[in-house]
Amino acid sequence: MLISTPDGEPAAGRPWGSGYALSPLPVVFWRSWEVTRAASAGTPGAVIALARQAHGLSQAELGALAGFSQSALSRLESGGNPGYDIRVLKSLGRLLGVPPRLLGLADEGGTPAAAAQMTAALPRTAVDRKSVLDACIAAIVGAPTARAWRLADDGLPADEQTVHSLLVVRRLVNDADNWIGAGNLAPAIAELYGLIDRMRRAAKGEMRRWLLDVTALYAEFYGWLCQEIGDLRGAAEWTERALQQAQAADDRDLVAYAYVRMAQLAECDHDDDRVIGLSRAALREPDIKMQVRGLALQQKARGHALARDESSCLRALDRVRELDLPDVPPWSDEYRVGYYFSAHHQSAQRASSLLDLGRVREAIASYERHRDSWEQLCRWEQAVHTARLARAYALVGEVEHAAAVGSQALGLGAGTASALVVTELRKLDAWRGVPAIASLTAELESAAPESAAVEPAASDSET
């Protein structure tokens, strides 16, 4: 428990009181995905709960420190009346060291309601390409960007630590996409890909193959960013490049995953034959990880759902459910293909396939049954499935309910600027005659992301 006295001595074994303080939490905690998500959702009580848990305190223990009852803390953390609990919020924020902006209290006259408006823009705050790029390159090369390029031109030697750093950064940017957004990440990843490719060309032997594998990982990610901002042509080109590089590096998991990504792009074209065929190609790859196999089976089910082949779709879904998928993705500093695919993703995708099969009420029941677990999904994916749930309600005639759920999807997707969310919400256009739906779809014009991508340096297709 991080408690100390004013003179810095540990408070263990001493009575708690106003003379004691909690040691500050590291800055990285306040930038974590969980805290960012709670702040952007306008739920200051959830931020307080996360900070309390990080300090290792129960509600009763924090209440004793702060001078409030456990019921007051419980009410605040569960989203009780924020106007009534503003005094509790301010006091706890000071005690726990929560940055006021995360609670909507940067302005003394602020309220949690104002916090929702202020922090809603937090995930989409502009992050300039140079800052992201400099941070990534410093982590990999240990040198400023300009010097790193000069070193690469001079044949910068790579070692195992370089490969490890590249995989750590790949994991970090993958998770950062959840709150920075593809439009802010894409330019940095474009230049980073070019630098890694330059390093790969200067390497020899096994190190050259390792770096080829890493460039394939970054090419696939850049293709994903293209898809997120609506550039499907760029997404297809870079996913194809990733496939070629993964094949050359003999990375079977990445080869299979590239086929899955190509199948997802085929789904955007409503080409069920290609979705099924590419998914089968992924499944033919030998000795692939369970999560990658689950992704391929899931995508195959999506193809059968598009073709309205109910029996084949359900068989594929059952095979996914038979896999021993984790509830929470396993943590690793390094990026691992398919690491994020969990039982929660499987249940959400199953409901999505039921919707495509026309089994709408079953889809609604499945979505609602598992909706509490959606916090395990990244923000854009939560928004996509919430938008699909909205369409399901519209299909069964609950149009006002559909509008309310669609508004939730729009709020979730606002920080991601993901074209995938906008595409799903636009499917509600068929019900524009209903005022609530008309109001929602009108907002999409301002929410739609720009479909522009940055062409990476060293962009020839040599592998």
Secondary structure as the mmCIF struct_conf table of DSSP 4:
data_model
#
loop_
_struct_conf.conf_type_id
_struct_conf.id
_struct_conf.beg_label_comp_id
_struct_conf.beg_label_asym_id
_struct_conf.beg_label_seq_id
_struct_conf.end_label_comp_id
_struct_conf.end_label_asym_id
_struct_conf.end_label_seq_id
STRN STRN1 ILE A 3 SER A 4
TURN_TY1_P TURN_TY1_P1 PRO A 6 ASP A 7
BEND BEND1 GLY A 8 GLY A 8
STRN STRN2 PRO A 10 PRO A 10
TURN_TY1_P TURN_TY1_P2 ALA A 12 GLY A 13
BEND BEND2 ARG A 14 ARG A 14
TURN_TY1_P TURN_TY1_P3 SER A 18 GLY A 19
STRN STRN3 ALA A 21 LEU A 22
HELX_LH_PP_P HELX_LH_PP_P1 SER A 23 PRO A 26
HELX_RH_AL_P HELX_RH_AL_P1 VAL A 27 TRP A 30
TURN_TY1_P TURN_TY1_P4 ARG A 31 ARG A 31
BEND BEND3 SER A 32 SER A 32
HELX_RH_AL_P HELX_RH_AL_P2 TRP A 33 SER A 40
TURN_TY1_P TURN_TY1_P5 ALA A 41 GLY A 42
HELX_RH_AL_P HELX_RH_AL_P3 PRO A 44 ALA A 54
TURN_TY1_P TURN_TY1_P6 HIS A 55 GLY A 56
HELX_RH_AL_P HELX_RH_AL_P4 GLN A 59 ALA A 66
TURN_TY1_P TURN_TY1_P7 GLY A 67 GLY A 67
HELX_RH_AL_P HELX_RH_AL_P5 GLN A 70 GLU A 77
TURN_TY1_P TURN_TY1_P8 SER A 78 GLY A 79
TURN_TY1_P TURN_TY1_P9 PRO A 82 ASP A 85
HELX_RH_AL_P HELX_RH_AL_P6 ILE A 86 LEU A 96
TURN_TY1_P TURN_TY1_P10 GLY A 97 GLY A 97
HELX_RH_AL_P HELX_RH_AL_P7 PRO A 100 LEU A 103
TURN_TY1_P TURN_TY1_P11 GLY A 104 GLY A 104
BEND BEND4 ALA A 106 ASP A 107
TURN_TY1_P TURN_TY1_P12 GLU A 108 GLY A 109
HELX_RH_AL_P HELX_RH_AL_P8 PRO A 112 THR A 119
TURN_TY1_P TURN_TY1_P13 ALA A 120 ALA A 121
BEND BEND5 LEU A 122 LEU A 122
TURN_TY1_P TURN_TY1_P14 PRO A 123 ARG A 124
HELX_RH_AL_P HELX_RH_AL_P9 ARG A 129 VAL A 141
BEND BEND6 GLY A 142 ALA A 143
HELX_RH_AL_P HELX_RH_AL_P10 THR A 145 ASP A 153
TURN_TY1_P TURN_TY1_P15 ASP A 154 GLY A 155
HELX_RH_AL_P HELX_RH_AL_P11 GLU A 160 ALA A 176
TURN_TY1_P TURN_TY1_P16 ASP A 177 ILE A 180
HELX_RH_AL_P HELX_RH_AL_P12 ALA A 182 ALA A 202
HELX_RH_AL_P HELX_RH_AL_P13 GLY A 205 GLU A 228
TURN_TY1_P TURN_TY1_P17 ILE A 229 GLY A 230
HELX_RH_AL_P HELX_RH_AL_P14 LEU A 232 ALA A 249
TURN_TY1_P TURN_TY1_P18 ASP A 250 ASP A 250
HELX_RH_AL_P HELX_RH_AL_P15 ARG A 252 CYS A 268
TURN_TY1_P TURN_TY1_P19 ASP A 269 HIS A 270
HELX_RH_AL_P HELX_RH_AL_P16 ASP A 272 ARG A 284
BEND BEND7 GLU A 285 GLU A 285
TURN_TY1_P TURN_TY1_P20 PRO A 286 ASP A 287
HELX_RH_AL_P HELX_RH_AL_P17 MET A 290 LEU A 306
TURN_TY1_P TURN_TY1_P21 ALA A 307 ARG A 308
HELX_RH_AL_P HELX_RH_AL_P18 GLU A 310 GLU A 322
BEND BEND8 LEU A 323 LEU A 323
BEND BEND9 ASP A 327 VAL A 328
HELX_LH_PP_P HELX_LH_PP_P2 PRO A 329 TRP A 331
BEND BEND10 ASP A 333 GLU A 334
TURN_TY1_P TURN_TY1_P22 VAL A 337 TYR A 340
HELX_RH_AL_P HELX_RH_AL_P19 ALA A 343 ASP A 356
TURN_TY1_P TURN_TY1_P23 LEU A 357 GLY A 358
HELX_RH_AL_P HELX_RH_AL_P20 VAL A 360 HIS A 370
HELX_RH_3T_P HELX_RH_3T_P1 ARG A 371 GLN A 376
BEND BEND11 LEU A 377 LEU A 377
HELX_RH_AL_P HELX_RH_AL_P21 ARG A 379 LEU A 395
TURN_TY1_P TURN_TY1_P24 VAL A 396 GLY A 397
HELX_RH_AL_P HELX_RH_AL_P22 VAL A 399 ALA A 414
TURN_TY1_P TURN_TY1_P25 GLY A 415 ALA A 417
HELX_RH_AL_P HELX_RH_AL_P23 ALA A 419 LEU A 425
HELX_RH_3T_P HELX_RH_3T_P2 ARG A 426 TRP A 431
TURN_TY1_P TURN_TY1_P26 ARG A 432 GLY A 433
BEND BEND12 VAL A 434 VAL A 434
HELX_RH_AL_P HELX_RH_AL_P24 PRO A 435 ALA A 447
HELX_LH_PP_P HELX_LH_PP_P3 ALA A 448 GLU A 450
HELX_LH_PP_P HELX_LH_PP_P4 GLU A 455 PRO A 456
BEND BEND13 ALA A 457 ALA A 458
#
